Amino acid sequence: MSRCVKCGADAAKYDFRMLEVQTLPVRDLTGEHRVQALGNFRHESICRDCAQRRLEQILHPGAVLRKKLLPFAVVLMIGIAVLAICWGGATALLVMGGAGIICGLLGMASAVQTVGKQKNEFAALPPQEREYRAAWDCLVDALPKKDGDNNLTYIPVDSRTLAMKNGDLMIAYDLLPAIAIKAWNMIHGKE
């Protein structure tokens, strides 16, 4: 019997098989590049309650949006305060205040756009697919993101990814070309 990776409940509804991808960002004199390796297949589950909660957060993102907007609102307010206090004074502080205002506004706009885009994507899906995608989103959120210095991402092995070609897999999951080919072979059982 499978247990929900998010809350630990028995009899989780959504079982996922996924391939782990490890990415190591490397910085050297020529710049920054990535080294990737494929990990093992993992089997994890999410219960329907956790999937429903995540779907509710996505379709009604008020609380999530407030949480994302808060840091940018603070930067905006600090920028306004610095600009108001230093008006007619030090040019460097005026520039800093203006930069704070711009960064705050741009960050808030980006957060609203990201949350709105996700909401629209999910609202356009049929109800069954919507809950399945919310379960995957919830699962990815609950899984580890780091393994030492490596960043961890996961590729679901489902009908959608099985239908993808190498290039589609590379774009959708930000894979290097050689890793995309190897991942395609692994999820199709050819390696």
DOTORBA-951682 format. One record per residue: residue number from 0; residue in three letters; x, y, z of N, C-alpha, C in turn. Coordinates in nm, 3 decimals. Layout:
BEGIN
NUM|ALA|X|Y|Z|X|Y|Z|X|Y|Z
...
//
This chain:
BEGIN
0|MET|0.085|-0.117|0.000|0.000|0.000|0.000|0.090|0.124|0.000
1|SER|0.056|0.218|-0.084|0.139|0.338|-0.095|0.093|0.446|0.003
2|ARG|0.191|0.525|0.046|0.164|0.635|0.139|0.189|0.767|0.066
3|CYS|0.110|0.866|0.102|0.124|0.999|0.044|0.256|1.060|0.092
4|VAL|0.336|1.107|-0.001|0.466|1.165|0.032|0.450|1.302|0.100
5|LYS|0.336|1.366|0.082|0.312|1.498|0.140|0.263|1.489|0.285
6|CYS|0.158|1.408|0.309|0.098|1.404|0.443|0.112|1.268|0.513
7|GLY|0.157|1.165|0.443|0.175|1.034|0.503|0.051|0.948|0.510
8|ALA|-0.060|0.992|0.450|-0.184|0.915|0.454|-0.170|0.785|0.376
9|ASP|-0.239|0.681|0.422|-0.240|0.553|0.350|-0.329|0.563|0.228
10|ALA|-0.312|0.468|0.139|-0.397|0.454|0.020|-0.399|0.582|-0.064
11|ALA|-0.282|0.628|-0.102|-0.274|0.746|-0.187|-0.336|0.715|-0.323
12|LYS|-0.402|0.813|-0.381|-0.475|0.792|-0.507|-0.386|0.800|-0.629
13|TYR|-0.290|0.890|-0.628|-0.208|0.912|-0.746|-0.068|0.854|-0.724
14|ASP|-0.034|0.754|-0.804|0.099|0.693|-0.800|0.177|0.743|-0.921
15|PHE|0.298|0.787|-0.896|0.382|0.841|-1.004|0.512|0.763|-1.011
16|ARG|0.553|0.737|-1.133|0.685|0.684|-1.160|0.760|0.799|-1.228
17|MET|0.880|0.827|-1.179|0.954|0.941|-1.232|1.102|0.909|-1.241
18|LEU|1.169|0.983|-1.328|1.312|0.972|-1.345|1.377|1.095|-1.283
19|GLU|1.475|1.072|-1.198|1.544|1.181|-1.130|1.654|1.237|-1.220
20|VAL|1.665|1.370|-1.224|1.770|1.438|-1.301|1.851|1.522|-1.203
21|GLN|1.982|1.502|-1.203|2.071|1.580|-1.117|2.147|1.680|-1.204
22|THR|2.143|1.806|-1.162|2.211|1.913|-1.237|2.308|1.983|-1.144
23|LEU|2.432|1.990|-1.187|2.535|2.060|-1.111|2.575|2.186|-1.187
24|PRO|2.544|2.306|-1.130|2.590|2.429|-1.196|2.740|2.446|-1.171
25|VAL|2.816|2.469|-1.278|2.961|2.482|-1.268|3.000|2.622|-1.315
26|ARG|3.075|2.692|-1.231|3.125|2.824|-1.267|3.277|2.816|-1.279
27|ASP|3.327|2.865|-1.392|3.471|2.870|-1.410|3.506|2.998|-1.485
28|LEU|3.628|3.009|-1.534|3.673|3.132|-1.599|3.598|3.162|-1.728
29|THR|3.542|3.060|-1.792|3.471|3.082|-1.918|3.324|3.115|-1.896
30|GLY|3.278|3.111|-1.773|3.138|3.143|-1.745|3.073|3.033|-1.664
31|GLU|2.943|3.023|-1.682|2.867|2.923|-1.608|2.806|2.824|-1.705
32|HIS|2.815|2.697|-1.673|2.749|2.593|-1.751|2.699|2.485|-1.657
33|ARG|2.629|2.388|-1.713|2.568|2.283|-1.631|2.624|2.147|-1.670
34|VAL|2.630|2.061|-1.569|2.661|1.921|-1.590|2.540|1.844|-1.538
35|GLN|2.488|1.753|-1.620|2.369|1.678|-1.580|2.397|1.529|-1.583
36|ALA|2.324|1.461|-1.496|2.328|1.314|-1.491|2.188|1.266|-1.455
37|LEU|2.155|1.149|-1.503|2.026|1.091|-1.469|2.042|1.003|-1.346
38|GLY|1.947|1.012|-1.257|1.946|0.929|-1.138|1.866|0.803|-1.162
39|ASN|1.803|0.755|-1.057|1.723|0.634|-1.066|1.576|0.667|-1.087
40|PHE|1.501|0.566|-1.122|1.356|0.581|-1.125|1.306|0.581|-0.981
41|ARG|1.205|0.661|-0.954|1.143|0.667|-0.821|0.994|0.643|-0.837
42|HIS|0.936|0.586|-0.734|0.791|0.566|-0.728|0.741|0.637|-0.603
43|GLU|0.654|0.736|-0.621|0.599|0.813|-0.510|0.450|0.830|-0.532
44|SER|0.379|0.864|-0.424|0.234|0.877|-0.432|0.186|1.004|-0.360
45|ILE|0.069|1.049|-0.403|0.002|1.165|-0.342|-0.144|1.126|-0.320
46|CYS|-0.199|1.165|-0.204|-0.339|1.134|-0.176|-0.430|1.238|-0.245
47|ARG|-0.555|1.202|-0.256|-0.649|1.291|-0.323|-0.669|1.421|-0.246
48|ASP|-0.666|1.416|-0.113|-0.685|1.537|-0.034|-0.575|1.640|-0.062
49|CYS|-0.450|1.593|-0.066|-0.339|1.684|-0.095|-0.350|1.741|-0.237
50|ALA|-0.389|1.656|-0.332|-0.407|1.703|-0.470|-0.518|1.806|-0.478
51|GLN|-0.628|1.783|-0.406|-0.740|1.878|-0.406|-0.699|2.012|-0.343
52|ARG|-0.624|2.005|-0.233|-0.577|2.129|-0.170|-0.488|2.209|-0.265
53|ARG|-0.398|2.139|-0.335|-0.309|2.208|-0.430|-0.391|2.267|-0.545
54|LEU|-0.488|2.193|-0.594|-0.572|2.243|-0.702|-0.648|2.368|-0.657
55|GLU|-0.697|2.366|-0.535|-0.769|2.482|-0.480|-0.675|2.603|-0.470
56|GLN|-0.549|2.580|-0.429|-0.451|2.689|-0.421|-0.423|2.747|-0.559
57|ILE|-0.420|2.661|-0.660|-0.389|2.707|-0.795|-0.507|2.784|-0.855
58|LEU|-0.627|2.731|-0.837|-0.745|2.796|-0.896|-0.792|2.919|-0.819
59|HIS|-0.759|2.926|-0.691|-0.794|3.042|-0.606|-0.667|3.086|-0.533
60|PRO|-0.577|3.155|-0.606|-0.441|3.180|-0.555|-0.424|3.300|-0.462
61|GLY|-0.528|3.348|-0.398|-0.517|3.468|-0.315|-0.407|3.460|-0.210
62|ALA|-0.407|3.355|-0.128|-0.307|3.342|-0.021|-0.167|3.325|-0.077
63|VAL|-0.154|3.244|-0.181|-0.023|3.221|-0.243|0.030|3.350|-0.304
64|LEU|-0.060|3.423|-0.368|-0.019|3.548|-0.431|0.026|3.651|-0.328
65|ARG|-0.047|3.661|-0.217|-0.005|3.755|-0.111|0.135|3.720|-0.059
66|LYS|0.160|3.592|-0.042|0.291|3.547|0.007|0.402|3.582|-0.092
67|LYS|0.374|3.570|-0.222|0.475|3.602|-0.323|0.493|3.753|-0.340
68|LEU|0.387|3.830|-0.316|0.395|3.975|-0.335|0.461|4.048|-0.218
69|LEU|0.456|3.989|-0.099|0.505|4.056|0.020|0.649|4.107|0.009
70|PRO|0.747|4.025|-0.032|0.885|4.078|-0.039|0.898|4.195|-0.138
71|PHE|0.826|4.188|-0.250|0.835|4.296|-0.348|0.766|4.422|-0.297
72|ALA|0.660|4.405|-0.221|0.592|4.521|-0.162|0.684|4.591|-0.062
73|VAL|0.759|4.512|0.015|0.855|4.570|0.110|0.962|4.649|0.035
74|VAL|1.016|4.593|-0.073|1.118|4.663|-0.153|1.060|4.792|-0.211
75|LEU|0.936|4.785|-0.258|0.869|4.903|-0.312|0.854|5.012|-0.206
76|MET|0.810|4.974|-0.087|0.791|5.072|0.021|0.923|5.133|0.065
77|ILE|1.026|5.051|0.074|1.159|5.104|0.110|1.206|5.202|0.002
78|GLY|1.185|5.166|-0.124|1.223|5.256|-0.234|1.151|5.388|-0.226
79|ILE|1.020|5.383|-0.198|0.942|5.506|-0.186|0.992|5.590|-0.067
80|ALA|1.019|5.523|0.046|1.067|5.593|0.165|1.202|5.660|0.140
81|VAL|1.293|5.587|0.079|1.427|5.643|0.050|1.414|5.762|-0.045
82|LEU|1.329|5.748|-0.146|1.309|5.856|-0.242|1.248|5.980|-0.175
83|ALA|1.151|5.958|-0.087|1.086|6.070|-0.017|1.180|6.139|0.080
84|ILE|1.258|6.062|0.153|1.350|6.118|0.252|1.464|6.194|0.186
85|CYS|1.514|6.143|0.076|1.634|6.200|0.014|1.602|6.293|-0.103
86|TRP|1.475|6.330|-0.122|1.438|6.415|-0.235|1.516|6.547|-0.228
87|GLY|1.584|6.579|-0.335|1.663|6.702|-0.340|1.799|6.686|-0.275
88|GLY|1.832|6.566|-0.230|1.960|6.545|-0.163|2.055|6.463|-0.248
89|ALA|2.113|6.363|-0.184|2.215|6.278|-0.246|2.158|6.203|-0.368
90|THR|2.226|6.221|-0.480|2.183|6.159|-0.605|2.190|6.007|-0.597
91|ALA|2.292|5.954|-0.531|2.307|5.808|-0.521|2.187|5.746|-0.449
92|LEU|2.141|5.812|-0.342|2.026|5.760|-0.269|1.897|5.773|-0.350
93|LEU|1.887|5.879|-0.430|1.771|5.894|-0.518|1.765|5.781|-0.620
94|VAL|1.881|5.749|-0.675|1.888|5.638|-0.772|1.852|5.507|-0.703
95|MET|1.902|5.486|-0.582|1.871|5.364|-0.508|1.721|5.355|-0.478
96|GLY|1.661|5.465|-0.439|1.517|5.466|-0.412|1.437|5.438|-0.538
97|GLY|1.476|5.498|-0.649|1.410|5.472|-0.777|1.425|5.327|-0.821
98|ALA|1.545|5.273|-0.800|1.568|5.132|-0.835|1.482|5.041|-0.748
99|GLY|1.466|5.074|-0.621|1.380|4.995|-0.533|1.235|4.996|-0.580
100|ILE|1.189|5.112|-0.622|1.052|5.122|-0.674|1.035|5.038|-0.800
101|ILE|1.129|5.049|-0.892|1.121|4.973|-1.017|1.128|4.822|-0.990
102|CYS|1.222|4.781|-0.905|1.234|4.638|-0.873|1.108|4.585|-0.805
103|GLY|1.054|4.662|-0.714|0.932|4.620|-0.646|0.816|4.604|-0.742
104|LEU|0.797|4.702|-0.829|0.687|4.695|-0.926|0.705|4.581|-1.025
105|LEU|0.827|4.566|-1.077|0.852|4.457|-1.173|0.836|4.320|-1.107
106|GLY|0.883|4.305|-0.985|0.868|4.178|-0.913|0.723|4.145|-0.887
107|MET|0.644|4.246|-0.849|0.502|4.224|-0.825|0.430|4.185|-0.954
108|ALA|0.464|4.253|-1.062|0.402|4.221|-1.192|0.438|4.079|-1.235
109|SER|0.562|4.040|-1.216|0.606|3.905|-1.253|0.534|3.798|-1.171
110|ALA|0.520|3.822|-1.041|0.451|3.726|-0.954|0.305|3.711|-0.995
111|VAL|0.239|3.823|-1.022|0.098|3.818|-1.064|0.086|3.744|-1.197
112|GLN|0.177|3.770|-1.289|0.174|3.704|-1.420|0.196|3.553|-1.408
113|THR|0.292|3.512|-1.326|0.321|3.370|-1.308|0.203|3.296|-1.248
114|VAL|0.146|3.351|-1.142|0.032|3.287|-1.076|-0.089|3.284|-1.169
115|GLY|-0.112|3.393|-1.242|-0.224|3.398|-1.336|-0.209|3.300|-1.450
116|LYS|-0.088|3.285|-1.499|-0.063|3.190|-1.609|-0.092|3.047|-1.563
117|GLN|-0.045|3.011|-1.444|-0.070|2.877|-1.392|-0.220|2.855|-1.371
118|LYS|-0.288|2.954|-1.318|-0.433|2.942|-1.296|-0.506|2.921|-1.429
119|ASN|-0.471|2.997|-1.531|-0.535|2.984|-1.661|-0.507|2.849|-1.726
120|GLU|-0.383|2.799|-1.711|-0.348|2.668|-1.766|-0.434|2.558|-1.703
121|PHE|-0.446|2.563|-1.571|-0.523|2.460|-1.501|-0.673|2.474|-1.528
122|ALA|-0.723|2.595|-1.537|-0.866|2.615|-1.562|-0.906|2.562|-1.700
123|ALA|-0.814|2.561|-1.794|-0.844|2.513|-1.930|-0.845|2.361|-1.942
124|LEU|-0.792|2.291|-1.841|-0.784|2.145|-1.847|-0.917|2.080|-1.809
125|PRO|-0.941|1.958|-1.860|-1.057|1.884|-1.813|-1.039|1.848|-1.665
126|PRO|-1.148|1.829|-1.589|-1.137|1.808|-1.444|-1.043|1.694|-1.402
127|GLN|-1.045|1.581|-1.470|-0.957|1.468|-1.432|-0.810|1.505|-1.451
128|GLU|-0.780|1.565|-1.566|-0.641|1.605|-1.594|-0.597|1.714|-1.498
129|ARG|-0.686|1.803|-1.463|-0.657|1.913|-1.370|-0.611|1.858|-1.235
130|GLU|-0.684|1.761|-1.183|-0.648|1.704|-1.052|-0.518|1.624|-1.060
131|TYR|-0.499|1.552|-1.171|-0.375|1.476|-1.191|-0.254|1.569|-1.195
132|ARG|-0.265|1.679|-1.269|-0.155|1.775|-1.278|-0.131|1.845|-1.144
133|ALA|-0.238|1.870|-1.068|-0.222|1.929|-0.935|-0.150|1.830|-0.842
134|ALA|-0.182|1.702|-0.856|-0.114|1.599|-0.775|0.035|1.596|-0.809
135|TRP|0.069|1.605|-0.937|0.210|1.607|-0.978|0.279|1.731|-0.922
136|ASP|0.214|1.845|-0.930|0.269|1.970|-0.878|0.294|1.959|-0.727
137|CYS|0.200|1.899|-0.657|0.212|1.880|-0.512|0.327|1.784|-0.481
138|LEU|0.340|1.679|-0.560|0.447|1.581|-0.539|0.584|1.645|-0.559
139|VAL|0.600|1.719|-0.666|0.729|1.783|-0.695|0.766|1.881|-0.585
140|ASP|0.666|1.949|-0.530|0.689|2.041|-0.421|0.737|1.969|-0.294
141|ALA|0.690|1.845|-0.274|0.724|1.770|-0.153|0.858|1.696|-0.164
142|LEU|0.905|1.670|-0.285|1.029|1.595|-0.304|1.152|1.683|-0.281
143|PRO|1.266|1.621|-0.250|1.389|1.700|-0.229|1.430|1.777|-0.355
144|LYS|1.482|1.896|-0.336|1.526|1.980|-0.447|1.678|1.979|-0.464
145|LYS|1.748|1.932|-0.360|1.894|1.931|-0.362|1.946|1.795|-0.316
146|ASP|2.061|1.757|-0.371|2.136|1.641|-0.325|2.282|1.686|-0.321
147|GLY|2.325|1.733|-0.207|2.457|1.793|-0.197|2.459|1.923|-0.275
148|ASP|2.550|1.935|-0.373|2.556|2.054|-0.458|2.464|2.044|-0.579
149|ASN|2.412|1.925|-0.605|2.328|1.902|-0.723|2.184|1.950|-0.701
150|ASN|2.128|2.012|-0.803|1.986|2.045|-0.804|1.911|1.923|-0.857
151|LEU|1.799|1.889|-0.795|1.721|1.774|-0.839|1.593|1.820|-0.908
152|THR|1.564|1.759|-1.022|1.436|1.776|-1.090|1.387|1.636|-1.126
153|TYR|1.261|1.628|-1.167|1.201|1.498|-1.191|1.122|1.500|-1.321
154|ILE|1.133|1.391|-1.397|1.057|1.374|-1.520|0.953|1.266|-1.494
155|PRO|0.824|1.299|-1.506|0.722|1.196|-1.485|0.723|1.098|-1.602
156|VAL|0.705|0.971|-1.572|0.692|0.872|-1.678|0.542|0.844|-1.690
157|ASP|0.479|0.918|-1.780|0.336|0.902|-1.803|0.308|0.913|-1.952
158|SER|0.183|0.907|-1.990|0.148|0.906|-2.133|0.195|1.033|-2.203
159|ARG|0.195|1.145|-2.133|0.237|1.270|-2.194|0.386|1.269|-2.228
160|THR|0.470|1.225|-2.133|0.615|1.225|-2.161|0.653|1.110|-2.253
161|LEU|0.580|1.000|-2.247|0.610|0.889|-2.339|0.583|0.928|-2.484
162|ALA|0.493|1.022|-2.506|0.460|1.066|-2.642|0.559|1.172|-2.693
163|MET|0.643|1.225|-2.604|0.738|1.330|-2.645|0.855|1.271|-2.722
164|LYS|0.912|1.355|-2.809|1.036|1.321|-2.878|1.152|1.375|-2.795
165|ASN|1.274|1.341|-2.835|1.393|1.386|-2.761|1.396|1.536|-2.742
166|GLY|1.373|1.611|-2.849|1.379|1.757|-2.842|1.272|1.816|-2.751
167|ASP|1.152|1.756|-2.758|1.043|1.803|-2.671|1.078|1.779|-2.524
168|LEU|1.136|1.663|-2.497|1.177|1.628|-2.361|1.286|1.725|-2.313
169|MET|1.378|1.757|-2.402|1.488|1.849|-2.370|1.433|1.986|-2.333
170|ILE|1.338|2.037|-2.410|1.283|2.170|-2.384|1.194|2.170|-2.260
171|ALA|1.107|2.071|-2.249|1.011|2.068|-2.138|1.078|2.054|-2.002
172|TYR|1.189|1.981|-1.995|1.252|1.955|-1.866|1.393|2.013|-1.856
173|ASP|1.428|2.106|-1.946|1.555|2.178|-1.941|1.674|2.084|-1.934
174|LEU|1.677|1.989|-2.028|1.784|1.889|-2.031|1.888|1.925|-2.136
175|LEU|2.011|1.882|-2.112|2.115|1.892|-2.213|2.084|1.790|-2.323
176|PRO|2.126|1.815|-2.447|2.089|1.724|-2.558|2.124|1.576|-2.534
177|ALA|2.246|1.548|-2.488|2.284|1.408|-2.466|2.202|1.345|-2.354
178|ILE|2.170|1.421|-2.252|2.090|1.370|-2.140|1.946|1.348|-2.185
179|ALA|1.896|1.433|-2.275|1.759|1.415|-2.326|1.748|1.283|-2.402
180|ILE|1.848|1.251|-2.481|1.847|1.124|-2.556|1.850|1.006|-2.460
181|LYS|1.938|1.015|-2.360|1.949|0.906|-2.262|1.819|0.893|-2.181
182|ALA|1.761|1.005|-2.142|1.635|1.002|-2.066|1.524|0.940|-2.150
183|TRP|1.517|0.977|-2.278|1.415|0.921|-2.367|1.430|0.770|-2.375
184|ASN|1.555|0.725|-2.391|1.580|0.581|-2.397|1.542|0.512|-2.267
185|MET|1.573|0.574|-2.154|1.542|0.511|-2.025|1.392|0.503|-2.000
186|ILE|1.318|0.609|-2.030|1.175|0.605|-2.000|1.099|0.515|-2.099
187|HIS|1.162|0.486|-2.213|1.101|0.393|-2.307|1.155|0.251|-2.290
188|GLY|1.238|0.228|-2.188|1.291|0.096|-2.159|1.393|0.045|-2.259
189|LYS|1.460|0.135|-2.329|1.559|0.095|-2.430|1.701|0.102|-2.376
190|GLU|1.716|0.137|-2.249|1.851|0.147|-2.191|1.848|0.097|-2.049
//
